[in-house]
Amino acid sequence: MRALLRAMEVFVTRRIPPAGLRTLSEAGGCAVRLWDSEEPVPRAELLAAVAGKQGLLCLLSDRVDRELLEAAGALKVISTMSVGFDHLDLHEIKKRGGWTTWKPLWMCGYGLSGSTVGIIGLGRIGQAVARRLKPFGVKKFLYTGSRPKTEIAAEFQAEFVPITRLAEEADFVVVTCALTPETQGICNKDFFSRMRKNAVFINTSRGAVVNQEDLYDALVNGQIAAAGLDVTTPEPLPTDHPLLSLKNCVILPHIGSATYTTRNTMSVLAANNLLAGLRGEPMPSELLL
């Protein structure tokens, strides 16, 4: 998501309970400024503090009106720690493109139930993806790679197909292959032109597997519906990169392995590899060159 590529500035108008403040502080991608007092923030201080902020967490005592919205300038989200909202000028907020009301097709996407999922690279990660998606009612799995993996694919009743057929038939394309000379730029103009117009493209492997200019064109021209990228070239993307301007492209800062357990396991594997190599022993997770 683009917001995660640089910190979003947030102003909190009161010393809120620690759990709420901790939630903001630990979320990442969020620079929090707090009015550290039990008393309401003076109006002049509030108007100055919201300038340039993207988020505002306020209370009932904080009047959010035209004056405040104009002072903020770039405000994207207003969250009030209250059930009531009479302190919010809904007319002024609505004029500026805020959340107005529930709509039947608002925030709608495409579901996995009854879908065909195509996986490029049915290795350990590709298998893990299929294993997690299967309970959501995926109708069919397709996969492509350097060779069929019949025994592994049997768990998902996955069919080995050429990459062109995978592009043509999949509702969701998930890229989990390694970056090699053979896979570099494999998802290009020809690939995207074969995909369905309502298909979603997801890349969690390496950015260089995708021709990003071709992906941008496919998204802008409606050749595919949407894309989700955990990896890009380079990382992070420059803030003026065209992909970051698209509403149908979600970009994360390479956090596919971002759990404490996984990162700890990774560090132990790396340490054991190093120690084995120093001892002249076989490395437990050696990359054979």
C-alpha positions in Angstrom: 0.0 0.0 0.0 1.5 3.4 -1.0 0.8 4.9 2.5 3.2 2.4 4.0 6.1 3.6 1.8 6.4 6.8 3.8 5.1 7.7 7.2 1.6 9.2 7.4 1.4 12.0 9.9 -1.3 11.8 12.5 -2.4 14.3 15.2 -4.1 12.9 18.3 -6.0 15.7 20.2 -5.8 14.3 23.7 -3.9 11.8 25.9 -5.9 8.8 25.0 -5.7 5.4 26.8 -2.3 3.6 26.4 -3.8 0.7 24.4 -5.1 3.0 21.6 -1.8 5.0 21.5 0.2 1.8 21.4 -1.9 0.6 18.5 -1.0 3.7 16.5 2.7 3.7 17.5 3.2 0.0 16.7 1.3 -0.1 13.4 4.2 1.2 11.4 4.0 3.8 8.6 2.4 6.3 11.1 4.1 9.3 12.7 2.0 10.3 15.7 1.9 13.7 17.3 0.0 13.8 20.6 -1.5 16.7 22.6 -0.3 15.2 25.8 -2.8 16.5 28.2 -6.1 15.4 29.9 -7.5 18.8 28.9 -8.8 19.7 25.4 -6.3 21.2 23.0 -6.8 25.0 22.6 -8.3 25.9 19.2 -5.3 27.8 18.0 -3.0 24.9 18.9 -5.4 22.5 17.2 -5.5 24.5 13.9 -1.7 24.7 13.9 -1.1 21.0 14.8 -3.4 19.6 12.0 -1.6 21.5 9.2 -0.2 19.0 6.7 -1.4 16.0 8.7 -3.1 13.0 6.9 -4.9 11.7 9.9 -6.8 13.2 12.9 -7.9 11.3 16.0 -10.3 13.6 17.9 -12.8 13.7 20.7 -16.2 15.2 21.2 -14.8 18.4 22.4 -12.9 19.0 19.1 -14.9 20.9 16.5 -14.1 19.6 13.0 -15.4 22.3 10.7 -14.5 24.2 7.5 -11.9 26.2 9.4 -10.1 23.1 10.7 -10.3 21.2 7.4 -8.9 24.2 5.5 -6.1 24.5 8.1 -5.3 20.8 7.7 -5.1 20.9 3.9 -4.2 17.3 3.2 -6.4 15.5 5.8 -7.4 12.0 4.5 -9.0 10.4 7.6 -10.9 11.6 10.6 -11.5 9.2 13.5 -13.4 10.3 16.6 -13.2 8.5 19.9 -16.9 8.8 20.5 -20.2 7.3 19.5 -21.6 10.8 18.8 -20.5 12.8 15.8 -22.3 16.1 16.3 -18.9 17.8 16.6 -18.2 16.9 13.0 -19.4 19.1 10.1 -20.5 16.2 7.9 -21.4 18.5 5.0 -17.9 20.0 4.9 -16.3 16.6 5.3 -18.4 15.1 2.5 -17.5 17.9 0.2 -13.8 17.0 0.6 -14.3 13.3 -0.4 -14.6 11.7 3.1 -16.5 8.5 3.8 -20.1 9.4 3.3 -22.3 6.3 3.7 -22.4 2.7 2.9 -22.9 1.9 -0.8 -23.8 -1.4 -2.4 -20.7 -1.6 -4.5 -18.3 0.4 -2.4 -14.9 -1.3 -1.8 -16.1 -4.4 -3.7 -13.5 -6.8 -5.1 -13.4 -10.3 -6.6 -13.9 -13.4 -4.4 -12.0 -16.6 -4.3 -15.0 -18.9 -4.1 -15.5 -20.7 -7.4 -12.4 -19.1 -8.9 -9.4 -20.4 -10.7 -6.0 -19.5 -9.1 -2.8 -19.7 -11.2 0.4 -20.1 -9.3 3.7 -19.3 -11.0 6.2 -21.4 -9.2 4.8 -24.3 -7.0 7.7 -24.4 -4.6 7.5 -24.2 -0.8 5.9 -20.8 -0.9 3.6 -21.6 -3.8 2.4 -24.7 -2.0 1.8 -22.7 1.2 -0.2 -20.2 -0.7 -2.4 -22.9 -2.3 -2.8 -24.6 1.1 -4.1 -21.4 2.6 -6.4 -20.5 -0.3 -8.0 -23.9 -0.8 -10.5 -23.5 2.2 -11.9 -20.3 0.6 -13.6 -22.4 -2.1 -11.1 -22.1 -4.9 -12.5 -24.2 -7.8 -9.3 -25.0 -9.6 -5.6 -24.5 -9.2 -3.2 -24.1 -12.2 0.5 -23.9 -11.9 3.5 -23.4 -14.1 7.2 -23.8 -13.7 10.3 -25.5 -15.0 8.8 -28.9 -14.7 5.6 -30.7 -13.4 5.4 -31.6 -9.7 2.8 -34.3 -9.9 3.0 -35.6 -6.3 3.1 -32.2 -4.7 0.3 -30.9 -7.0 -2.0 -33.8 -6.1 -2.7 -32.2 -2.7 -4.5 -29.3 -4.5 -5.6 -31.2 -7.6 -3.4 -28.6 -9.4 -2.9 -28.8 -13.1 0.5 -28.1 -14.7 0.0 -25.8 -17.7 2.0 -23.5 -20.0 2.3 -19.9 -18.6 0.2 -18.6 -21.5 -2.8 -20.8 -20.6 -2.3 -19.9 -16.9 -2.6 -16.2 -17.9 -5.7 -16.8 -20.0 -7.7 -18.9 -17.5 -6.7 -17.7 -14.0 -8.9 -15.3 -12.0 -6.0 -14.7 -9.7 -2.4 -15.0 -10.7 0.1 -15.4 -7.8 3.8 -15.2 -8.5 5.9 -17.1 -6.1 8.8 -18.3 -8.2 12.5 -17.6 -7.8 14.2 -14.9 -9.8 16.4 -16.6 -12.4 17.4 -15.6 -16.0 14.4 -17.6 -17.2 11.9 -15.9 -15.0 13.2 -12.3 -15.2 10.6 -10.1 -16.9 8.3 -13.2 -17.5 5.2 -11.2 -16.6 5.3 -8.7 -19.4 3.0 -7.1 -22.0 2.2 -10.4 -23.7 1.4 -12.0 -20.4 -0.9 -9.2 -19.2 -2.6 -9.0 -22.6 -3.7 -12.7 -22.1 -5.1 -12.2 -18.6 -8.8 -11.7 -18.0 -10.1 -8.2 -17.6 -11.4 -9.0 -14.1 -8.3 -10.9 -13.1 -6.1 -9.9 -10.2 -2.3 -10.1 -10.3 -0.2 -10.7 -7.1 3.6 -10.7 -6.9 5.3 -11.9 -3.7 8.5 -13.2 -5.3 10.9 -10.6 -6.8 10.2 -7.3 -8.5 12.3 -8.1 -11.5 10.0 -11.0 -12.5 7.6 -8.3 -13.6 8.0 -5.7 -16.3 6.5 -2.8 -14.2 5.9 -0.5 -17.2 3.8 -3.2 -18.9 2.0 -3.8 -15.6 1.2 -0.1 -15.3 -0.2 0.0 -18.8 -2.3 -3.1 -18.2 -3.8 -1.6 -15.1 -4.4 1.9 -16.6 -6.0 0.4 -19.8 -8.2 -2.0 -18.0 -6.5 -5.1 -19.4 -6.5 -6.5 -15.8 -8.6 -5.5 -12.8 -6.0 -5.0 -10.1 -2.6 -5.8 -8.7 -1.0 -6.4 -5.3 2.7 -6.2 -5.0 4.9 -7.0 -2.0 8.0 -6.6 -4.1 9.1 -4.0 -6.6 12.2 -2.8 -8.6 13.7 -0.9 -6.9 12.6 -1.1 -3.3 11.2 1.2 -2.2 9.8 2.6 -5.4 10.4 6.4 -5.9 7.5 8.3 -4.6 6.7 9.6 -8.0 6.6 6.2 -9.7 3.4 5.8 -11.8 2.3 2.6 -10.1 1.9 4.5 -6.8 -0.7 6.8 -8.5 -3.1 4.0 -9.2 -6.1 3.1 -7.1 -6.2 -0.5 -8.4 -2.6 -1.2 -7.3 -1.7 -2.0 -3.7 2.0 -2.0 -2.8 3.5 -3.3 0.4 7.1 -2.7 1.5 8.3 -6.4 1.1 6.7 -7.7 4.3 5.7 -11.2 3.2 7.9 -12.7 5.9 7.2 -10.0 8.5 6.2 -12.1 11.6 8.4 -12.4 14.7 8.4 -16.2 14.3 9.5 -16.2 10.7 12.2 -13.6 11.1 13.6 -15.4 14.1 13.6 -18.7 12.1 15.4 -16.9 9.2 18.1 -15.6 11.5 18.7 -19.0 13.1 18.9 -20.6 9.7 21.4 -18.0 8.5 23.5 -18.4 11.7 23.5 -22.2 11.4 24.5 -22.0 7.8 27.4 -19.7 8.7 28.6 -21.9 11.5 28.5 -25.1 9.4 30.5 -23.4 6.7 33.1 -22.2 9.1 33.4 -25.8 10.5 33.8 -27.3 7.1 30.4 -29.1 7.5 27.6 -29.3 5.0 25.4 -26.2 5.2 21.9 -27.1 6.2 20.3 -24.6 3.8 23.0 -24.4 1.2 22.4 -22.8 -2.2 24.0 -25.1 -4.7 25.8 -23.1 -7.4 
